[in-house]
Amino acid sequence: MPFHRPSLPTLIDRVESDIGSRLLGALARLRRALTTILARAFAGAVHGLYGHQEWIAKQILPDTCDVDVLARHAAIWKVPRKAASAATGPVVLTGEDGSTAPAGTLLTRADGSEYSTDADATIDAGTATVSVTALTAGTAADAVANTALNFVAPVAGISSTATVDAAGIGGGADVEDAEAWRARLIARIQEPPKGGTSPDYERWALEVPGVTRAWVYPKELGLGTVTVRFVTDDAPGGLIPDGAAVAAVQAHIDGLCPVRPDVYVLAPTASPLNPDIRLTPDNQATRDAVTAELADLLAREAMPGGTILLSHINEAISIAAGETDHQLLSPVADVVETTGNMTTLGVPTWA
């Protein structure tokens, strides 16, 4: 039967009753009696011991332990926490032909994020394109095209301002969320490596920084093939991974998978869901709540080639804070995706 930790009042009553049963006539329960003081002190100490035992019990299992103890469990099972990774990407410099910005030249963004050039960049025909790497790892250093970067120190013959190239600066990832790390550890325990089964490929993909969900499709491109698709939910550019992320996952899996299969790592193709909803009451707060619930639904259930049930869409709208009634005018049936396509949230229309 389950053990229930006694409350502090229960422990006080037990100790006072125990003292009273052994010191007959001592009036152990008088408010200012020495025995009452001792009973409360003992009960408080015992209550703390029960609390420590309760804490220890939680640390024994990886699904309930604290993060610092989770690190020990993960070390035993060889599931390290994914570290933060630095964003990289090309920037365009302008200036006089022949002028050179040496490798390691520092540039800074308006918010203070700093980047270092990865190689020498020499101006030719008025411009030069050079790859830079953020000095601080994480998604905060990602930058969209045309973002202005300023040289920390002037470089002779080169304009003091550079711009992020069309490809953008990306690939940055934050330290893995503790619960995502815990989920990977539990998956490792429940699905031990088997030399190339579907769970192995999913686990390998999830080991790459920034990857949050992954799916495996054996034989999708023929016998002896394995297709892996994944998303990066927390990336500033959205959940559909860019080419650099795909290349990183491909390289990681290639270094771990058996020799025999042909492994293809691909990004899903976004298939926006643009629901048409008649909402009651129709105000901005309720619209925002419905949008958030729909996003949560897709985060839980959407997958490449998957299906989003119409009933689940209606349920997500119904549980939104503030909603009292609604009509879902579109879609009118389950959303069924073809191979490689993945339902993403588009722009809702409010009828």
Buried (B, 14 or more C-beta within 10 A) or exposed (E): EEEEEBEBEEBBBBBBEEBBEEEEEEEBBEEEBEBBEBBBEBBBEBBEEBEEEEEEEEBEEBEEBEEEBBBEBBEEBEBEBBEBBBBBBBBBBBBEEEBBBEEEBBBBBEEEBBBBBBEEBBBEEEBBEBBBBBBBBBBBBBBEBEBEBBBBEEBEEBBBEBBBBEBBBBBBBBBBEEEBBBEBBBBBBEBEEEEBBBBBBBBBBBBBBBBBBBBBBBEBBEEEBBBBBBBBEBBBBEBBBBEBBBEBBBEBBEEBBEEEBEBBBBBBBBBEBEBBBEBEEEEEEBBEBBBBBBEBBBBEBBBBBBBBBBEBBBEBBBEBEBBEEBEBEEBEEEBEBEEBBBBBBEEBEBE
